[in-house]
Every structure is written in C-alpha cells, then in structure tokens.
Amino acid sequence: MMKNIFKRLTYIALSGVLLVSCDWDNDAFSELSNSPDPNATYYVQFKDASKSLESGVTESGDLIDIETTVIVNILGLPQAQDITVNLTLDPASTIDESMYNLSASAITIPAGSAGGSVTLTTNTELMPVGEVVDLILNLDAGANSATAGLQLNYSLLRIEFCPLENGTVDLVGSYTATIDLNGYPDPITAVLDAENLLISGLGVNFIENFWAEAVTTSVPISAEIAGNGGITIPRQYIYTTTYEGAPYDYEIEGTGKWENCDGKPVMIIDYDIYYPGDDTGLAATYFPTYLASPTLGGTFTMN
C-alpha cells in the first residue's frame, strides 16, 4: 500500500514539473515570437523551390494561365523589422521574361512573420506549345542568405490542346491499349451516350488474369467527357465475376484526359476496381508488392 502511495505522489510531483516546464516553454516561445530579438541570427531560403506546372484549358478551349506562389521562409525566429529579399532571373533560365509576371521583384517578410511571398503568373499565350521552359530565380538576402535553398527552379509547360471538332462523337470508336500501367492491357470500345461515352472492356484482363476471377456479367461504364480534355468516371458498377462458385460484384472509379493532336484521338485513363462499399481499390491495395502502379489503366489509342 505504501509503495502505491509513494508511486502516486511521485507521479503527481513529476506531472506538476512537466506542466510547469510546458507552460514555461509556451510562454517563452510566445514572448520570443511577439517580442523578437533584433540581434538574433536568422537566414532566408526558398520554400518549395522545385515545381512542375502546366497551363490549363477552359471548357470553351481558352487558355488558363499558370499561377502559383513563390515563398521564402526565415530559418530562425521572426525578426523585429521588415526583411527585404531580392529576386533575380538566373541566366540559365529558358523562359523569356515576356512569358511571365511576378507581382513584385522583391519579397518583403513583415516584422514578426516567418515568411513572405509574391505571385507568379504566366503569359501562357506567349509560351511555346508543348515545350517545357524553366524559370530559375536566385534569392539574395545579403549576409542572411542561407547556405542552401537559394535557387528556385520551376518547369512550366503550355500544354498542346486540340479541341474535338464535332464534340464527344469524335471519341467514338475502338481503341488499343498502347501503354498499360501494370501489364494488363485491354482493348476497349466507346459509343456515344448523349454528351458522355459508354466504354466497354476496361479492367477485364486485370480481373481475369491477375485476380483470377472470370467475368460472367458486365455493363458499359459511363464516362463524362469535358470540352477541356477531362475524363471523369464516377463510381459505378462494372461487372460480376465468379470465384469458387460464388458471385462477386465490382465497381469502378477513375479520371483521365483525352488528346486529339496526333491524327488519332487518345484517351489516357487511370482507374481502380473496388468491392462495393470499399474505399480502397484492388490496385492500390496490392501496390507496390504485386503491381507496378497504384492505379489501373494507361493510354488507349483509337484504331
């Protein structure tokens, strides 16, 4: 009994020390943050200094400029005064200065803040089509420049976009899987269903030869086709299989895009197959132990 009482008293005492220590740490950090030491050492560097970004297209086919935020951070505590960080274009950049705008040529980190930013926006119509250009910026904070993270490199691409002249009907036909993410290619067919496509054949090779269940019943799945190149496959029933005499239903969900610039339409589709009610699909479950990709699908080229 006395040993138990001693243990409890020791625990209470230690808890009190820990609470006092935590309170002191929080108070100290708050004090340092709200009343920063003007003589404290700090350094500045880029945050997220490497990105690959693509332009977009509206439903009507108009270009959407690339817009992103260029951020710099302080290594150390916030300072008592504003900090100005200069940005310069590196000669190794392959982008022309006419192809982008920065909201400012320098970044101001306000007093008491841990970072600052400017906005980068491309003039996409001036960029070359289908060619990656590199924007490389150098950071200069004088003696407070960090030893790393002083250069930003953004790879920027104006996508090549060729609209469907007649709408979704231009995607109607039979397709061959020219690239498959996991080595289970399917020939597919697509027929018109109002503004959507009904696609047959997806996932059959995978379910029969990887999952080893024979498809007994299947239906074409409905894919929503957007005018800007997007493909959406909402969650829906795709087929029923049999295994050891018992039937199993499966569902599909996926996304993708269509392309129309190389003479034949191409659909690039990523999807997964699910048991009804499951949040995780079969490919995601068995990647990377048994599959090369966490999604099924690939590139389908019209015959």
ZAROLUM-950046 format. One line per field, with one value per residue: chain; x negated, y, z negated of N, C-alpha, C, O in turn. Coordinates in steps of 0.02 Angstrom, whole numbers, m for minus. Last residue first. Layout:
residues N
rovo	c(A	...)
n.c1	c(X	...)
n.c2	c(Y	...)
n.c3	c(Z	...)
ca.c1	c(X	...)
ca.c2	c(Y	...)
ca.c3	c(Z	...)
c.c1	c(X	...)
c.c2	c(Y	...)
c.c3	c(Z	...)
o.c1	c(X	...)
o.c2	c(Y	...)
o.c3	c(Z	...)
***
This chain:
residues 303
rovo	c(A	A	A	A	A	A	A	A	A	A	A	A	A	A	A	A	A	A	A	A	A	A	A	A	A	A	A	A	A	A	A	A	A	A	A	A	A	A	A	A	A	A	A	A	A	A	A	A	A	A	A	A	A	A	A	A	A	A	A	A	A	A	A	A	A	A	A	A	A	A	A	A	A	A	A	A	A	A	A	A	A	A	A	A	A	A	A	A	A	A	A	A	A	A	A	A	A	A	A	A	A	A	A	A	A	A	A	A	A	A	A	A	A	A	A	A	A	A	A	A	A	A	A	A	A	A	A	A	A	A	A	A	A	A	A	A	A	A	A	A	A	A	A	A	A	A	A	A	A	A	A	A	A	A	A	A	A	A	A	A	A	A	A	A	A	A	A	A	A	A	A	A	A	A	A	A	A	A	A	A	A	A	A	A	A	A	A	A	A	A	A	A	A	A	A	A	A	A	A	A	A	A	A	A	A	A	A	A	A	A	A	A	A	A	A	A	A	A	A	A	A	A	A	A	A	A	A	A	A	A	A	A	A	A	A	A	A	A	A	A	A	A	A	A	A	A	A	A	A	A	A	A	A	A	A	A	A	A	A	A	A	A	A	A	A	A	A	A	A	A	A	A	A	A	A	A	A	A	A	A	A	A	A	A	A	A	A	A	A	A	A	A	A	A	A	A	A	A	A	A	A	A	A)
n.c1	c(406	351	264	243	138	205	255	250	136	13	m95	m144	m101	m138	m184	m144	20	136	221	230	299	423	459	539	667	805	933	894	721	657	525	474	388	345	322	315	357	337	375	249	176	132	219	306	341	422	392	460	517	633	700	807	850	915	978	965	1035	952	873	744	805	859	912	986	943	972	1057	963	901	869	740	701	582	544	537	631	756	767	866	891	933	1008	972	1068	1064	1060	1043	931	759	668	523	388	322	251	348	471	445	365	450	551	531	645	750	834	908	1002	981	1096	1197	1273	1163	1070	947	792	697	531	416	308	160	79	m32	m8	19	m7	9	102	241	346	521	657	770	789	738	822	930	902	864	809	676	601	449	292	158	13	m22	m160	m247	m390	m479	m568	m681	m774	m904	m936	m951	m1089	m1134	m1035	m1075	m1117	m1196	m1075	m975	m925	m892	m854	m754	m711	m599	m603	m480	m431	m314	m185	m214	m296	m201	m106	3	m33	m113	m95	m130	m171	m170	m272	m293	m369	m386	m359	m344	m395	m385	m363	m467	m448	m535	m543	m468	m298	m223	m294	m246	m307	m360	m458	m574	m572	m651	m766	m897	m1028	m1031	m897	m828	m815	m748	m784	m695	m687	m599	m549	m599	m617	m585	m556	m699	m749	m740	m600	m556	m465	m373	m267	m123	m48	33	42	195	289	359	517	610	723	676	501	347	185	8	m83	m237	m341	m457	m559	m552	m478	m551	m715	m779	m876	m919	m974	m1015	m955	m938	m808	m705	m527	m399	m328	m421	m461	m337	m308	m414	m384	m261	m298	m391	m311	m221	m310	m352	m232	m208	m318	m293	m173	m216	m298	m199	m121	m217	m242	m116	m109	m215	m171	m58	m121	m194	m94	m42)
n.c2	c(147	264	212	236	214	161	49	67	126	107	m3	m130	m252	m315	m212	m81	m130	m184	m75	m12	m113	m119	31	83	85	m23	m32	m165	m173	m88	m37	123	219	330	351	439	420	500	509	535	654	713	782	752	669	663	598	544	436	322	169	26	m128	m296	m444	m617	m781	m939	m1039	m990	m843	m735	m564	m424	m249	m112	23	172	334	417	462	596	683	838	927	1026	969	807	668	534	370	224	58	m82	m227	m406	m565	m643	m655	m754	m712	m674	m559	m566	m610	m548	m418	m376	m390	m296	m158	m109	m145	2	155	282	456	599	669	527	420	330	208	127	m15	m81	m204	m187	m249	m263	m193	m79	25	17	89	57	m28	27	54	106	247	420	544	626	646	758	875	897	929	944	1043	1019	1081	1063	1168	1246	1220	1245	1214	1317	1332	1441	1448	1431	1317	1349	1442	1595	1765	1868	1951	1953	1884	1836	1699	1672	1568	1502	1420	1331	1255	1123	1131	1146	1301	1436	1578	1673	1627	1639	1720	1661	1729	1721	1826	1814	1813	1766	1719	1740	1905	2015	2118	2032	2014	2047	2012	2092	2118	2062	1974	1929	1852	1785	1804	1897	1831	1661	1520	1462	1514	1544	1668	1696	1845	1880	1959	2006	2035	2126	2124	2232	2184	2083	1916	1747	1635	1523	1550	1611	1583	1628	1574	1606	1528	1530	1496	1484	1526	1438	1468	1401	1300	1299	1253	1303	1231	1268	1232	1150	1131	1075	1149	1186	1249	1263	1415	1489	1570	1659	1663	1747	1791	1935	2066	2088	1962	1990	1973	1865	1760	1763	1738	1612	1541	1559	1496	1365	1339	1352	1249	1141	1154	1136	1004	938	958	888	760	737	734	626	522	523	486	357	293	300	219	97	78	64	m60)
n.c3	c(4150	4027	3884	3715	3580	3425	3289	3108	2980	2925	3018	3018	2893	2777	2690	2682	2729	2683	2660	2783	2852	2781	2681	2534	2485	2522	2577	2684	2723	2868	2973	3039	3167	3292	3463	3604	3771	3926	4102	4223	4250	4131	4046	3943	3787	3628	3463	3304	3171	3088	3029	3020	2933	2932	2852	2867	2834	2814	2871	2858	2918	3048	3061	3138	3165	3127	3044	3002	2982	3140	3228	3330	3423	3506	3611	3609	3617	3541	3521	3412	3445	3389	3447	3499	3391	3371	3300	3277	3278	3165	3077	3056	3046	3167	3259	3234	3200	3311	3420	3383	3377	3503	3589	3648	3611	3669	3643	3652	3704	3764	3785	3907	3861	3869	3818	3792	3743	3603	3522	3397	3351	3280	3369	3543	3700	3794	3812	3943	3973	4077	4050	4018	4013	4082	3999	3921	4055	4177	4148	3996	3992	3936	3848	3758	3617	3571	3423	3323	3181	3074	2953	2851	2734	2604	2529	2416	2329	2335	2313	2236	2308	2436	2492	2643	2750	2920	3024	3174	3268	3417	3519	3624	3753	3800	3874	3788	3728	3745	3676	3542	3444	3274	3117	2948	2808	2659	2478	2320	2144	2013	1939	1874	2015	2173	2302	2469	2615	2775	2882	2884	2956	3111	3263	3419	3544	3555	3522	3575	3501	3464	3355	3332	3273	3158	3102	2927	2786	2617	2474	2327	2177	2043	1875	1787	1855	1800	1781	1916	2075	2158	2331	2477	2619	2748	2806	2971	3120	3293	3379	3489	3651	3704	3722	3646	3525	3526	3482	3409	3393	3262	3171	3051	2936	2802	2680	2557	2505	2503	2352	2233	2057	1908	1741	1654	1629	1595	1540	1538	1462	1507	1498	1365	1303	1351	1294	1157	1146	1179	1077	962	981	974	839	773	812	756	621	609	637	527	427	468	459	320	273	328	263	130	137	166	49	m44	0)
ca.c1	c(383	404	261	284	151	148	267	251	198	71	m61	m192	m85	m122	m208	m189	m39	82	208	200	232	379	468	475	636	735	926	944	779	673	582	464	447	322	370	270	383	307	390	298	210	86	171	331	298	418	396	414	511	570	698	751	864	860	988	938	1030	988	945	763	745	871	868	992	954	941	1049	1021	906	897	780	718	625	552	493	561	729	767	815	908	878	1020	970	1026	1101	1028	1089	992	815	699	595	407	366	216	281	470	485	339	387	566	520	596	687	835	845	1009	963	1047	1133	1285	1220	1098	1004	829	739	595	447	375	194	141	m42	m25	m20	32	m30	33	200	295	455	621	732	823	704	757	937	887	883	881	714	639	518	329	228	40	m1	m97	m227	m325	m471	m501	m677	m709	m884	m941	m884	m1054	m1185	m1052	m1057	m1068	m1230	m1139	m960	m980	m872	m902	m762	m759	m607	m625	m528	m444	m386	m212	m166	m295	m245	m172	9	m37	m78	m123	m78	m196	m132	m247	m282	m335	m396	m409	m320	m356	m410	m344	m444	m453	m487	m572	m535	m350	m187	m297	m246	m283	m313	m391	m543	m583	m590	m748	m825	m1013	m1044	m961	m822	m844	m744	m784	m733	m677	m658	m537	m592	m582	m626	m536	m640	m760	m767	m655	m548	m529	m376	m339	m151	m73	25	14	126	288	302	472	547	730	723	570	392	248	65	m56	m169	m325	m389	m555	m593	m451	m512	m652	m784	m818	m936	m924	m1038	m956	m1007	m832	m770	m588	m450	m295	m387	m511	m373	m262	m409	m447	m266	m248	m412	m367	m196	m274	m401	m267	m160	m309	m354	m174	m167	m328	m252	m90	m186	m296	m143	m60	m215	m233	m50	m74	m230	m137	0)
ca.c2	c(106	241	248	199	254	180	91	29	129	104	62	m76	m212	m357	m281	m99	m92	m231	m122	24	m93	m176	m16	70	149	m13	m7	m116	m207	m90	m81	65	197	298	338	418	429	459	525	489	618	671	821	749	711	645	653	542	501	345	242	61	m60	m247	m383	m557	m720	m883	m1046	m1050	m873	m795	m620	m477	m318	m129	m50	136	267	414	401	575	623	797	869	1047	1002	881	698	604	416	291	109	m25	m173	m340	m512	m676	m608	m748	m723	m744	m575	m551	m639	m619	m457	m374	m426	m368	m198	m89	m182	m70	120	217	395	554	703	599	419	393	229	184	19	m53	m168	m206	m205	m298	m251	m139	40	m6	89	63	m3	m20	77	54	200	355	494	614	595	692	857	880	970	897	1027	1020	1064	1064	1105	1262	1192	1269	1191	1296	1308	1413	1448	1500	1341	1308	1407	1528	1711	1823	1907	1978	1917	1873	1738	1672	1630	1494	1484	1333	1309	1145	1133	1079	1248	1386	1521	1688	1632	1574	1745	1657	1715	1711	1783	1850	1783	1813	1713	1690	1850	1967	2109	2082	1974	2077	1987	2076	2092	2108	2030	1923	1912	1780	1748	1917	1873	1731	1559	1456	1508	1476	1664	1664	1790	1894	1903	2021	1983	2127	2098	2202	2233	2142	1974	1808	1668	1558	1497	1626	1572	1624	1585	1599	1573	1497	1544	1454	1538	1458	1453	1457	1294	1325	1210	1308	1250	1234	1276	1152	1158	1064	1132	1149	1281	1230	1357	1474	1525	1657	1654	1715	1769	1862	2044	2119	1993	1958	2025	1930	1774	1773	1801	1667	1545	1584	1567	1401	1335	1398	1318	1155	1159	1200	1057	939	985	960	792	742	783	692	538	538	552	408	298	334	290	126	83	123	0)
ca.c3	c(4206	4073	3948	3765	3640	3465	3348	3171	3019	2879	3011	3030	2952	2834	2683	2736	2748	2699	2606	2727	2872	2784	2736	2567	2503	2503	2509	2663	2695	2797	2965	2996	3129	3229	3409	3550	3704	3875	4032	4194	4303	4169	4086	4012	3829	3698	3511	3360	3204	3117	3023	3050	2956	2928	2890	2835	2874	2784	2874	2821	2888	3006	3075	3088	3183	3192	3056	3030	2952	3072	3222	3262	3422	3447	3612	3599	3677	3537	3564	3427	3435	3414	3394	3517	3424	3371	3321	3301	3283	3231	3073	3069	2990	3104	3261	3252	3153	3242	3418	3391	3317	3453	3592	3632	3626	3637	3679	3621	3703	3756	3741	3883	3900	3841	3867	3769	3799	3627	3570	3411	3394	3242	3309	3486	3638	3816	3756	3920	3952	4041	4090	4028	3973	4112	4051	3894	3987	4175	4195	4037	3974	3999	3845	3826	3647	3605	3487	3344	3250	3094	3022	2866	2804	2630	2543	2465	2368	2309	2360	2206	2259	2410	2429	2612	2690	2866	2987	3120	3234	3347	3509	3555	3736	3790	3862	3842	3716	3772	3749	3574	3503	3341	3166	3016	2853	2717	2543	2364	2216	2028	1980	1834	1947	2123	2245	2403	2566	2710	2895	2860	2926	3038	3220	3350	3536	3577	3471	3590	3512	3535	3369	3357	3346	3173	3150	2993	2832	2689	2509	2399	2212	2109	1929	1762	1838	1834	1756	1853	2032	2113	2259	2441	2546	2733	2756	2911	3065	3233	3360	3419	3608	3691	3757	3714	3563	3504	3536	3415	3405	3330	3177	3121	2956	2864	2732	2617	2486	2536	2409	2277	2127	1949	1807	1663	1642	1657	1526	1563	1449	1506	1562	1417	1290	1366	1367	1184	1132	1220	1147	972	978	1036	893	765	830	829	651	594	681	594	425	463	523	367	255	348	336	150	120	214	113	m48	0)
c.c1	c(395	374	314	287	187	171	202	260	192	137	m2	m161	m134	m109	m197	m212	m78	21	146	181	195	308	416	485	572	710	855	935	830	726	594	530	428	384	335	313	333	343	357	311	263	121	127	284	317	373	396	419	464	574	631	757	799	883	928	950	1003	981	985	839	767	805	892	947	963	952	1018	1005	970	900	806	761	638	598	502	513	657	734	821	850	900	962	976	1029	1052	1073	1051	1043	875	757	625	480	393	258	238	400	481	378	360	503	532	592	636	765	851	950	981	1028	1078	1218	1234	1159	1034	885	778	633	515	390	261	183	19	m34	m44	m10	17	m16	127	256	411	549	701	780	735	717	870	889	866	905	789	685	548	401	261	112	23	m76	m161	m308	m399	m502	m607	m709	m818	m921	m882	m984	m1154	m1105	m1079	m1041	m1182	m1171	m1023	m955	m933	m879	m814	m770	m652	m631	m542	m495	m395	m286	m201	m248	m242	m221	m57	m34	m79	m80	m110	m137	m164	m210	m265	m330	m358	m423	m377	m331	m365	m374	m427	m425	m500	m517	m573	m417	m235	m262	m253	m283	m286	m338	m474	m546	m609	m683	m814	m939	m1028	m970	m890	m836	m773	m784	m728	m724	m642	m603	m577	m570	m584	m576	m621	m695	m788	m675	m611	m515	m448	m348	m225	m106	4	8	106	215	314	417	499	664	731	614	463	288	128	0	m148	m251	m387	m483	m591	m486	m480	m618	m716	m831	m872	m950	m980	m977	m1012	m902	m797	m651	m517	m344	m357	m479	m424	m297	m364	m443	m329	m253	m364	m389	m252	m248	m367	m316	m193	m262	m347	m235	m167	m281	m284	m144	m156	m268	m199	m86	m168	m235	m111	m64	m185	m174	m43)
c.c2	c(140	202	219	242	211	223	107	77	84	114	55	m7	m153	m317	m322	m172	m76	m197	m164	m22	m57	m157	m71	17	140	55	4	m97	m154	m143	m92	27	142	280	303	412	399	473	475	510	571	629	779	785	701	694	624	603	493	414	265	135	m28	m180	m336	m497	m661	m820	m989	m1056	m930	m822	m680	m534	m363	m202	m61	62	233	342	398	512	606	737	822	987	1024	910	774	637	486	337	178	27	m119	m290	m446	m626	m645	m700	m710	m758	m646	m576	m622	m649	m532	m422	m430	m410	m272	m141	m164	m98	48	174	335	497	660	634	491	381	291	202	74	m23	m142	m169	m233	m256	m293	m201	m23	m2	64	68	m2	11	18	76	146	310	425	561	579	637	786	861	958	937	975	998	1073	1041	1116	1199	1220	1245	1205	1275	1280	1391	1411	1504	1412	1338	1361	1497	1645	1771	1857	1927	1941	1909	1773	1719	1620	1562	1471	1405	1314	1201	1160	1076	1181	1329	1473	1630	1648	1579	1686	1695	1712	1693	1781	1801	1835	1781	1765	1683	1802	1907	2062	2066	2023	2029	2021	2052	2076	2076	2081	1984	1892	1848	1741	1865	1897	1774	1631	1492	1503	1466	1595	1657	1762	1833	1923	1957	1997	2078	2098	2179	2196	2194	2035	1868	1728	1591	1531	1562	1594	1619	1583	1620	1555	1549	1507	1509	1499	1466	1477	1437	1352	1325	1234	1261	1252	1259	1235	1203	1161	1081	1118	1129	1244	1257	1329	1415	1516	1609	1646	1708	1734	1844	1969	2096	2023	1998	1998	1988	1843	1791	1815	1734	1603	1591	1597	1476	1374	1399	1367	1226	1175	1209	1125	994	991	993	866	776	793	746	608	558	572	477	353	345	329	200	115	134	62)
c.c3	c(4273	4131	3995	3829	3692	3523	3385	3229	3080	2914	2964	3019	2957	2898	2746	2735	2684	2729	2620	2670	2816	2803	2735	2621	2543	2526	2487	2590	2675	2782	2890	2992	3080	3189	3351	3487	3653	3809	3984	4122	4278	4222	4133	4060	3902	3735	3582	3403	3264	3147	3052	3034	2983	2957	2880	2881	2833	2827	2846	2815	2843	2982	3035	3109	3122	3212	3124	3038	2976	3047	3151	3265	3349	3458	3553	3594	3671	3599	3561	3464	3456	3395	3425	3460	3446	3407	3319	3328	3313	3229	3142	3055	2995	3045	3200	3246	3170	3197	3347	3385	3324	3396	3539	3634	3603	3659	3636	3667	3673	3759	3721	3839	3868	3888	3832	3828	3775	3692	3592	3460	3406	3285	3273	3423	3583	3757	3778	3863	3932	4029	4047	4072	3980	4073	4084	3948	3970	4105	4190	4083	4020	3985	3913	3823	3718	3641	3510	3414	3272	3168	3035	2939	2813	2703	2570	2476	2420	2353	2331	2256	2228	2363	2395	2550	2662	2811	2931	3087	3174	3324	3434	3555	3665	3772	3854	3824	3775	3765	3783	3650	3553	3391	3235	3061	2921	2761	2596	2433	2254	2102	1996	1873	1909	2054	2189	2351	2499	2663	2832	2875	2895	3009	3148	3316	3465	3562	3490	3539	3528	3551	3444	3372	3375	3248	3166	3037	2899	2730	2584	2432	2286	2139	1995	1816	1818	1809	1799	1832	1967	2077	2221	2366	2522	2660	2745	2866	3003	3181	3298	3400	3537	3642	3746	3753	3635	3546	3508	3475	3410	3334	3250	3130	3031	2878	2798	2679	2550	2503	2441	2334	2168	2020	1844	1734	1654	1676	1591	1547	1472	1493	1564	1484	1344	1357	1387	1260	1162	1209	1191	1045	991	1038	959	822	825	851	727	625	671	642	493	464	523	435	303	332	359	225	141	201	165	18	0)
o.c1	c(379	322	320	310	163	217	152	272	137	190	30	m198	m161	m106	m242	m255	m46	m26	107	131	137	260	370	514	552	729	844	930	810	770	546	584	371	429	299	338	312	358	351	265	318	99	88	306	341	368	372	446	433	627	580	812	744	928	896	934	1014	927	1046	866	804	755	938	944	950	969	1033	947	1024	900	769	812	591	646	469	455	625	689	874	793	925	944	953	1081	1000	1115	1016	1081	871	799	609	498	419	232	192	394	486	349	335	502	524	643	588	724	871	943	977	1055	1021	1184	1211	1201	1024	874	795	604	551	378	271	236	14	m41	m95	m69	73	m75	94	240	435	520	717	757	711	667	861	855	822	959	829	727	524	412	258	127	49	m107	m111	m350	m352	m523	m589	m734	m809	m920	m833	m961	m1190	m1121	m1135	m992	m1204	m1172	m1025	m918	m987	m849	m818	m793	m634	m664	m498	m548	m370	m316	m243	m242	m191	m276	m64	m65	m120	m20	m149	m99	m182	m217	m246	m359	m319	m467	m436	m299	m303	m386	m472	m368	m557	m458	m629	m422	m215	m270	m222	m317	m245	m279	m434	m492	m655	m663	m848	m921	m1018	m922	m936	m839	m758	m816	m672	m784	m590	m655	m590	m533	m524	m597	m664	m642	m840	m633	m666	m466	m487	m333	m242	m117	36	m19	148	176	344	427	446	662	744	591	483	266	125	36	m189	m207	m426	m451	m620	m455	m459	m651	m665	m886	m820	m997	m943	m958	m1067	m923	m809	m649	m560	m330	m360	m507	m430	m289	m379	m466	m328	m250	m385	m403	m243	m253	m391	m321	m183	m274	m365	m230	m162	m303	m296	m136	m164	m293	m203	m78	m184	m255	m105	m61	m208	m184	m31)
o.c2	c(113	222	158	299	157	263	72	137	66	110	2	42	m130	m347	m360	m191	m58	m231	m178	m12	m71	m181	m71	m36	184	79	38	m140	m101	m157	m105	54	118	321	253	462	342	530	416	527	567	574	807	815	647	753	569	655	441	446	233	161	m53	m176	m336	m499	m657	m808	m988	m1075	m919	m823	m676	m550	m344	m215	m27	41	262	294	379	510	602	741	770	996	1038	880	801	634	496	342	190	38	m111	m309	m432	m641	m674	m703	m660	m810	m675	m611	m659	m708	m574	m461	m482	m460	m309	m164	m202	m77	34	159	337	491	681	631	515	338	304	211	69	m9	m178	m109	m293	m231	m352	m256	m21	m22	87	54	m54	71	m33	113	139	331	376	536	525	586	756	834	1005	975	963	941	1126	987	1168	1179	1218	1248	1179	1314	1227	1427	1356	1558	1448	1379	1336	1521	1638	1738	1809	1867	1950	1958	1743	1772	1567	1609	1434	1447	1303	1196	1214	1023	1162	1310	1468	1633	1637	1539	1684	1701	1757	1647	1833	1740	1891	1729	1804	1645	1820	1863	2068	2008	2054	2006	2022	2070	2050	2015	2138	2040	1843	1894	1697	1879	1917	1754	1658	1495	1536	1414	1588	1643	1799	1776	1977	1908	1998	2078	2073	2210	2136	2242	2038	1871	1757	1577	1565	1525	1594	1649	1541	1677	1497	1606	1457	1563	1482	1418	1529	1395	1354	1347	1193	1232	1208	1303	1173	1216	1172	1050	1146	1096	1268	1285	1367	1370	1533	1606	1628	1742	1696	1878	1942	2106	1985	2060	1984	2045	1877	1831	1872	1780	1639	1641	1652	1515	1412	1452	1417	1259	1218	1264	1168	1027	1041	1048	904	816	849	797	645	605	630	523	392	398	384	240	157	190	109)
o.c3	c(4325	4159	4002	3828	3709	3516	3378	3219	3101	2882	2962	3011	2907	2952	2767	2775	2634	2752	2575	2636	2802	2772	2694	2608	2580	2580	2437	2546	2650	2823	2852	3005	3081	3180	3360	3461	3660	3794	3999	4085	4307	4238	4171	4109	3920	3716	3594	3383	3273	3148	3041	3026	2970	2998	2828	2940	2773	2854	2853	2763	2794	3018	2994	3168	3065	3269	3173	3038	2971	3087	3106	3300	3309	3496	3550	3574	3721	3628	3576	3442	3512	3336	3481	3430	3414	3448	3271	3373	3367	3184	3174	3026	2947	3001	3184	3229	3125	3160	3326	3350	3275	3371	3530	3675	3546	3718	3575	3722	3667	3810	3670	3853	3808	3948	3773	3880	3741	3697	3598	3441	3424	3259	3238	3423	3577	3765	3780	3865	3909	4069	3988	4125	3950	4099	4111	3942	4001	4097	4198	4060	4076	3968	3943	3797	3736	3690	3474	3459	3241	3211	3009	2982	2786	2732	2561	2436	2464	2407	2306	2242	2196	2378	2335	2554	2657	2824	2900	3120	3128	3356	3392	3587	3648	3777	3895	3765	3809	3792	3843	3685	3599	3383	3253	3045	2950	2753	2581	2446	2226	2121	1993	1844	1912	2038	2161	2356	2475	2672	2834	2880	2882	3034	3125	3339	3452	3565	3447	3515	3498	3609	3483	3399	3435	3284	3184	3013	2925	2712	2611	2420	2307	2129	2000	1805	1831	1752	1831	1859	1965	2051	2248	2341	2544	2641	2733	2886	2984	3195	3257	3403	3525	3598	3777	3810	3680	3596	3470	3512	3414	3286	3295	3100	3069	2837	2847	2724	2594	2476	2411	2362	2141	2040	1814	1782	1664	1733	1638	1542	1430	1512	1615	1522	1367	1397	1434	1287	1189	1257	1235	1073	1026	1090	997	850	868	902	757	653	719	684	514	496	571	466	323	373	405	249	168	248	205	40	39)
***
